[in-house]
Amino acid sequence: MSRLVVVSNRVALPGENRAGGLAVALQAALKERGGLWFGWSGRSVAGPSGQLHEHSDGAIRYATLDLSKADLDNYYNGFSNRALWPLLHFRLDLVDYDRSKREGYWRVNTLFADRLAPMLRDDDIVWIHDYHLIPLAALLRERGIGCRIGFFLHVPVPSADLVQALPEHHSLFSALYACDLLGFQTRRDMDRFQSWVRLFGGGRVIDEAHIQAPDGRRVRIAAFPISIDTAHIARQARAATGNSPVRALRHSLQERKLAIGVDRLDYSKGLPERFHGFERYLARYPQQKGSMTFLQIAPVSRGSVAEYRTLRSELEQLAGHINGSHAEADWTPLRYVNQNYAHSTLTGFYREAAVGLVTPLRDGMNLVAKEYVASQDPDDPGVLVLSLLAGAADELRQALLVNPHDLDGVADAIATAANMPRGERIERWQAMMEHLREYDINRWRRDYLQALEGG
């Protein structure tokens, strides 16, 4: 069995609390095969980038690089998160076109290639993750690396005409032709990338599973919807019902139903639209007034970026307006919280919630949708209200699917979810849960690696 080399922006080092389901799956794959996990150390340093740190844990070797503050600002905070992130989430209006940030992104990817290439063997399998490292496979090929290389994009792919608005989009996205396998979250993402190849990338679509680069190189392309550790989440949620934050939440509701949203504070998540949708529900269904509390948990991310500060301010004002208009002495309709909670606590919150609100404007997948389903009580499950524009909507067809911009539609779905008979809730939940049990995070990584090795 070939050694696996995982490359990602951040590396989940052993013992770190932040390791989520993806990290656990990748570590399991590395453990099975023996392997290397390579990426940024998470540190910015005063000196130049490139200091390498290595250590081993059993069969897994970890290699991480420090980045200078300037390189981090240009590569990560700059081009990755202020140009690629909005572009890939269809927000051309928010793209930062600063050339120096683009150059910094390429510089860091070149540094990754320079440090990683000498560590690789001819029979390795290299698995590169996400939009931070789009050029890396091509840069490794330039350094003589001939082993099999796969790339997986965790975020959506926008339409080709949006991609072409990015300066030098051709040199960036054609770098993916150096891979043996390109993995996307959904078939729609895959189709949109194939359109870019055909219209702007100089290549051609051979069939639904292969594209051809301008130089004749064939690349396999497929959808691999990422998932969760379904059995673990279900166990965790069941166990969490007795922990003190979950008990306190349950007590505070005073027998009212709970609707919940949990999202990183990001403009792609559609939080202002969700707040407006909940407000529309309160206005359209006065007979239900006082029967439900909506808890939105939105930990602050990228707090130094102006767009995120503006979003936080907007949500605070909206929450105040909604509560000022609709609250009663013993009931606050909307609870808006910016703090982080332990993952085990969140799954307990999901289990308490009669309604799960997952309504992003655009999302590659959205694992909160899947975690909400997996956390439910099989005898009395809640109802998922899910955006059509999240990748998860392709799989969780028994959710109440909504257009997040259609406030009346969101309001109606909340009302429908709150009043759905138990039999229908169980039927919908069982169908989704059956799918999540079969297609869990381990199935995802096995399917991807099998396709990468199979050629």
C-alpha distance (Angstrom), angle and dihedral (degrees) to the residues before:
residue distance angle dihedral
M1 . . .
S2 3.81 . .
R3 3.78 120.6 .
L4 3.82 113.3 -103.8
V5 3.81 120.8 -132.2
V6 3.80 115.2 -167.4
V7 3.81 118.1 -164.1
S8 3.80 121.2 -169.9
N9 3.77 138.6 149.3
R10 3.80 91.5 -106.5
V11 3.78 127.1 29.3
A12 3.81 120.9 -143.4
L13 3.78 100.5 -134.9
P14 3.81 118.1 -158.0
G15 3.79 113.3 -85.7
E16 3.80 95.9 21.2
N17 3.80 112.2 135.9
R18 3.78 93.6 -147.0
A19 3.81 93.6 69.5
G20 3.82 107.0 121.6
G21 3.79 133.9 -175.3
L22 3.81 94.3 -68.8
A23 3.81 91.8 52.4
V24 3.80 91.1 48.8
A25 3.82 91.2 50.8
L26 3.79 93.7 47.9
Q27 3.79 91.8 47.0
A28 3.82 89.5 50.8
A29 3.82 90.1 52.7
L30 3.81 91.4 47.3
K31 3.79 91.3 48.2
E32 3.81 92.5 51.4
R33 3.79 93.7 52.8
G34 3.76 104.7 22.5
G35 3.75 110.6 -114.7
L36 3.76 156.2 153.1
W37 3.81 129.8 -94.2
F38 3.80 112.3 -158.8
G39 3.81 130.5 -175.5
W40 3.79 148.7 97.9
S41 3.80 116.3 -32.0
G42 3.80 93.7 -137.0
R43 3.81 89.6 -115.6
S44 3.79 128.6 114.4
V45 3.79 113.6 -156.8
A46 3.79 136.0 -161.8
G47 3.80 93.1 -126.4
P48 3.82 129.6 58.6
S49 3.81 123.3 -54.1
G50 3.77 122.0 -101.7
Q51 3.81 108.7 67.1
L52 3.81 103.6 147.4
H53 3.81 123.4 -145.2
E54 3.80 120.2 -168.0
H55 3.76 134.4 -177.0
S56 3.79 137.8 151.5
D57 3.76 134.9 -133.6
G58 3.80 111.5 -171.2
A59 3.79 109.0 -56.8
I60 3.83 93.2 -12.0
R61 3.79 123.9 90.1
Y62 3.79 119.3 -163.2
A63 3.80 123.0 -155.6
T64 3.80 120.0 -178.7
L65 3.80 133.4 177.5
D66 3.79 128.7 -145.7
L67 3.81 116.8 -135.2
S68 3.78 128.7 -150.3
K69 3.79 116.0 -116.3
A70 3.83 90.5 -110.5
D71 3.82 93.1 50.7
L72 3.81 91.5 46.3
D73 3.81 91.6 49.6
N74 3.80 92.9 50.3
Y75 3.82 100.7 37.2
Y76 3.81 102.9 35.9
N77 3.80 110.9 17.0
G78 3.79 90.8 29.6
F79 3.80 120.5 39.8
S80 3.83 98.9 9.2
N81 3.78 97.5 48.2
R82 3.81 104.0 22.8
A83 3.80 99.5 39.9
L84 3.81 111.9 18.4
W85 3.81 97.7 34.9
P86 3.85 95.4 54.8
L87 3.81 92.2 38.8
L88 3.80 92.9 52.0
H89 3.82 89.8 47.6
F90 3.83 91.8 53.5
R91 3.84 94.0 -106.3
L92 3.79 102.6 130.0
D93 3.81 89.1 159.3
L94 3.83 90.4 67.2
V95 3.83 99.1 46.3
D96 3.81 115.2 123.5
Y97 3.83 107.6 -143.0
D98 3.83 96.2 -168.7
R99 3.81 106.4 146.0
S100 3.81 94.4 -152.9
K101 3.81 90.0 60.5
R102 3.80 90.3 51.1
E103 3.81 90.2 50.5
G104 3.82 89.9 49.3
Y105 3.80 90.2 53.2
W106 3.81 91.4 54.0
R107 3.81 90.7 44.5
V108 3.81 92.5 56.3
N109 3.82 92.4 44.5
T110 3.83 88.0 51.2
L111 3.81 89.8 50.5
F112 3.82 89.8 51.1
A113 3.82 89.7 51.5
D114 3.82 93.1 47.3
R115 3.81 92.5 51.7
L116 3.81 97.7 38.8
A117 3.82 100.8 44.4
P118 3.83 95.9 70.1
M119 3.83 90.0 52.3
L120 3.81 94.8 56.1
R121 3.80 128.6 96.8
D122 3.80 127.8 -151.8
D123 3.81 93.6 -111.1
D124 3.81 97.4 45.7
I125 3.78 123.5 121.3
V126 3.83 109.9 -137.8
W127 3.81 119.7 -159.1
I128 3.82 114.7 -170.0
H129 3.80 120.0 -166.3
D130 3.78 132.6 -145.6
Y131 3.77 145.3 -31.9
H132 3.81 96.1 -50.2
L133 3.81 90.0 71.4
I134 3.82 106.5 36.7
P135 3.86 95.1 131.8
L136 3.80 96.4 43.4
A137 3.82 99.9 94.3
A138 3.82 91.8 52.8
L139 3.81 91.1 47.6
L140 3.82 90.1 51.3
R141 3.82 90.8 50.3
E142 3.82 88.9 52.4
R143 3.80 86.9 57.3
G144 3.79 92.2 55.5
I145 3.81 99.3 -97.7
G146 3.80 109.0 153.8
C147 3.81 103.5 170.6
R148 3.79 123.8 112.0
I149 3.82 112.7 -75.5
G150 3.79 126.6 -168.6
F151 3.81 129.4 -173.8
F152 3.80 127.5 -159.2
L153 3.81 122.3 -165.2
H154 3.80 111.6 -153.3
V155 3.83 95.3 -170.8
P156 3.83 131.2 62.5
V157 3.79 126.6 -82.7
P158 3.81 114.0 -129.4
S159 3.78 125.3 -144.8
A160 3.81 116.6 -71.6
D161 3.80 94.7 -110.1
L162 3.82 90.0 58.5
V163 3.81 91.7 48.4
Q164 3.80 91.9 51.9
A165 3.82 89.6 58.7
L166 3.82 88.4 71.3
P167 3.82 111.0 92.4
E168 3.82 111.3 -114.4
H169 3.81 90.5 8.9
H170 3.81 89.1 148.1
S171 3.82 95.8 60.1
L172 3.81 90.9 43.8
F173 3.80 102.2 47.4
S174 3.81 96.4 33.4
A175 3.82 85.9 61.7
L176 3.82 84.7 76.8
Y177 3.82 89.3 69.8
A178 3.81 85.9 77.9
C179 3.82 89.9 70.6
D180 3.80 126.4 90.4
L181 3.82 92.9 -147.1
L182 3.80 131.1 24.2
G183 3.79 114.6 -163.7
F184 3.81 125.0 -163.2
Q185 3.80 133.3 -178.4
T186 3.80 97.6 -118.5
R187 3.75 142.0 12.8
R188 3.82 88.7 -111.0
D189 3.82 90.9 58.9
M190 3.78 90.0 48.6
D191 3.82 91.8 49.6
R192 3.80 92.0 49.7
F193 3.80 91.5 51.2
Q194 3.80 90.0 49.4
S195 3.83 88.0 52.9
W196 3.81 89.8 54.4
V197 3.83 90.1 49.3
R198 3.79 90.7 52.2
L199 3.81 99.0 40.6
F200 3.80 104.4 34.0
G201 3.80 109.6 0.4
G202 3.80 98.9 73.1
G203 3.80 91.3 -126.6
R204 3.77 134.4 101.7
V205 3.78 138.0 -126.5
I206 3.81 108.6 -117.0
D207 3.80 96.1 -175.9
E208 3.79 136.8 -35.7
A209 3.82 91.5 -71.5
H210 3.83 102.4 39.9
I211 3.76 140.2 51.1
Q212 3.80 127.8 -171.9
A213 3.79 124.0 -137.7
P214 3.83 120.4 -136.9
D215 3.84 88.8 -100.4
G216 3.83 91.4 55.7
R217 3.81 97.2 -102.5
R218 3.83 112.5 146.0
V219 3.80 119.3 -137.6
R220 3.78 124.8 -168.4
I221 3.80 114.7 -132.8
A222 3.81 128.6 -169.2
A223 3.80 145.6 152.2
F224 3.82 117.5 -107.9
P225 3.82 108.6 176.6
I226 3.79 106.8 -149.4
S227 3.79 117.0 -129.8
I228 3.80 145.6 -179.8
D229 3.79 137.9 -100.3
T230 3.79 89.5 -93.9
A231 3.80 99.4 -174.9
H232 3.82 92.5 46.3
I233 3.83 93.2 49.6
A234 3.82 91.2 49.0
R235 3.82 91.4 50.8
Q236 3.80 91.9 45.0
A237 3.81 93.6 50.8
R238 3.80 91.8 48.1
A239 3.81 91.3 50.8
A240 3.82 92.9 45.5
T241 3.81 95.1 62.7
G242 3.80 89.1 88.7
N243 3.80 100.2 44.8
S244 3.79 117.2 111.4
P245 3.86 101.4 -112.6
V246 3.82 90.3 50.3
R247 3.81 92.0 46.8
A248 3.81 90.2 48.1
L249 3.82 91.6 50.8
R250 3.81 91.6 48.7
H251 3.81 91.4 49.6
S252 3.82 92.7 47.7
L253 3.81 92.1 56.0
Q254 3.81 92.1 64.8
E255 3.82 92.9 -148.3
R256 3.81 93.3 -47.2
K257 3.79 120.3 133.3
L258 3.79 118.5 -103.4
A259 3.79 126.8 -135.5
I260 3.80 113.5 -168.9
G261 3.79 138.0 -164.2
V262 3.81 123.2 -179.1
D263 3.79 117.5 -175.9
R264 3.75 140.8 144.8
L265 3.81 107.2 -105.6
D266 3.81 97.6 -97.7
Y267 3.80 134.9 135.0
S268 3.83 90.9 -125.1
K269 3.82 90.7 65.8
G270 3.82 96.2 70.4
L271 3.80 95.2 -131.2
P272 3.84 98.0 153.9
E273 3.81 88.8 48.9
R274 3.81 89.8 48.6
F275 3.81 91.8 51.3
H276 3.81 89.6 49.4
G277 3.81 89.7 47.8
F278 3.81 90.8 53.2
E279 3.80 90.0 47.2
R280 3.81 88.9 51.8
Y281 3.84 88.7 51.2
L282 3.82 90.2 54.4
A283 3.81 90.3 49.8
R284 3.83 96.9 43.5
Y285 3.81 96.5 44.7
P286 3.83 106.8 41.0
Q287 3.81 89.4 157.7
Q288 3.82 88.2 67.1
K289 3.81 93.7 50.2
G290 3.78 112.2 134.9
S291 3.81 94.4 14.6
M292 3.82 98.3 97.8
T293 3.80 138.6 41.6
F294 3.80 120.1 -158.1
L295 3.81 115.4 -147.3
Q296 3.81 115.1 -166.0
I297 3.80 115.1 -171.6
A298 3.81 111.7 -168.5
P299 3.81 115.5 165.9
V300 3.79 111.9 -156.0
S301 3.81 115.2 -104.0
R302 3.80 129.4 -178.3
G303 3.79 87.7 5.8
S304 3.80 92.0 173.2
V305 3.83 92.7 63.3
A306 3.81 113.3 95.4
E307 3.83 95.0 -136.3
Y308 3.80 90.5 56.9
R309 3.80 93.9 48.4
T310 3.81 89.0 50.7
L311 3.82 91.0 49.8
R312 3.80 92.3 50.7
S313 3.80 91.1 51.0
E314 3.81 91.4 48.6
L315 3.81 92.4 51.5
E316 3.80 92.7 48.6
Q317 3.81 90.3 52.7
L318 3.81 92.3 46.4
A319 3.80 92.5 49.1
G320 3.81 90.2 50.5
H321 3.79 91.8 48.3
I322 3.84 94.1 48.5
N323 3.79 93.4 47.0
G324 3.79 92.6 43.3
S325 3.81 90.5 53.4
H326 3.81 100.2 41.7
A327 3.83 111.9 19.4
E328 3.77 122.5 111.6
A329 3.79 129.8 -158.9
D330 3.80 92.4 -91.1
W331 3.83 100.3 29.2
T332 3.79 135.8 59.7
P333 3.81 108.5 -171.6
L334 3.83 97.8 -158.3
R335 3.78 126.9 40.3
Y336 3.80 111.3 -171.4
V337 3.82 114.8 -168.9
N338 3.81 128.8 179.4
Q339 3.79 98.8 -172.4
N340 3.81 127.6 106.9
Y341 3.79 121.4 -115.3
A342 3.78 129.6 -161.3
H343 3.78 110.6 -95.2
S344 3.80 91.5 -119.4
T345 3.81 89.1 56.4
L346 3.81 92.1 49.4
T347 3.80 91.9 54.2
G348 3.82 87.8 51.9
F349 3.82 89.1 51.8
Y350 3.82 90.1 50.1
R351 3.80 90.3 53.2
E352 3.83 90.5 53.0
A353 3.81 92.6 51.2
A354 3.80 119.7 96.9
V355 3.81 88.6 -165.9
G356 3.81 129.2 36.2
L357 3.82 112.8 -158.8
V358 3.82 111.6 -156.8
T359 3.79 105.4 160.3
P360 3.82 110.8 149.3
L361 3.79 119.8 168.6
R362 3.80 86.7 -134.0
D363 3.80 132.2 -4.3
G364 3.78 134.2 167.6
M365 3.80 90.3 -138.8
N366 3.83 116.6 -37.5
L367 3.77 110.1 -139.4
V368 3.83 93.0 -163.6
A369 3.83 86.7 73.8
K370 3.80 90.5 55.5
E371 3.81 93.4 42.6
Y372 3.81 91.0 51.0
V373 3.82 90.4 55.1
A374 3.81 93.9 45.0
S375 3.82 91.4 49.7
Q376 3.81 96.6 57.4
D377 3.79 127.4 114.3
P378 3.83 103.9 -110.5
D379 3.83 90.8 -141.8
D380 3.81 95.4 49.6
P381 3.80 110.4 16.8
G382 3.77 125.8 179.6
V383 3.82 125.3 -125.9
L384 3.79 124.7 -106.3
V385 3.82 117.8 -137.4
L386 3.80 103.3 -162.3
S387 3.80 135.1 -175.5
L388 3.79 116.4 -116.8
L389 3.82 85.9 -139.4
A390 3.82 95.0 64.1
G391 3.80 117.9 92.4
A392 3.81 88.8 -128.4
A393 3.83 89.5 68.6
D394 3.81 88.9 74.6
E395 3.81 90.0 63.7
L396 3.81 105.9 27.1
R397 3.78 96.2 60.5
Q398 3.82 93.3 153.2
A399 3.81 91.6 65.7
L400 3.81 118.6 96.5
L401 3.80 98.4 -95.8
V402 3.81 117.3 -149.2
N403 3.77 141.3 175.6
P404 3.84 101.7 -120.1
H405 3.82 90.8 -145.6
D406 3.84 91.6 56.4
L407 3.80 100.3 84.4
D408 3.81 94.5 -177.8
G409 3.80 89.9 51.0
V410 3.82 91.5 50.4
A411 3.82 90.8 47.4
D412 3.81 91.5 50.2
A413 3.81 91.5 48.3
I414 3.81 91.9 52.0
A415 3.82 89.8 51.4
T416 3.81 92.0 46.3
A417 3.81 91.5 48.6
A418 3.79 93.0 48.3
N419 3.80 91.9 53.8
M420 3.79 102.9 34.5
P421 3.83 113.4 132.6
R422 3.79 115.6 -109.5
G423 3.81 93.6 -117.2
E424 3.79 92.7 57.2
R425 3.81 91.5 44.3
I426 3.80 91.1 53.3
E427 3.80 92.5 47.0
R428 3.80 93.3 50.9
W429 3.81 93.0 43.8
Q430 3.82 94.4 48.9
A431 3.82 92.1 54.0
M432 3.81 92.4 50.5
M433 3.79 93.7 42.8
E434 3.79 92.2 50.8
H435 3.80 89.1 55.2
L436 3.83 92.5 47.5
R437 3.80 92.0 50.0
E438 3.79 91.3 53.9
Y439 3.80 97.0 39.5
D440 3.79 102.4 42.8
I441 3.82 129.5 147.7
N442 3.81 93.1 -85.0
R443 3.80 92.2 52.4
W444 3.82 87.5 50.7
R445 3.80 95.7 55.1
R446 3.83 93.0 41.2
D447 3.82 91.6 51.4
Y448 3.80 92.0 47.7
L449 3.79 96.0 48.0
Q450 3.80 92.1 44.6
A451 3.81 89.7 53.7
L452 3.83 91.4 46.5
E453 3.79 92.9 51.2
G454 3.79 93.9 39.7
G455 3.80 93.2 60.5
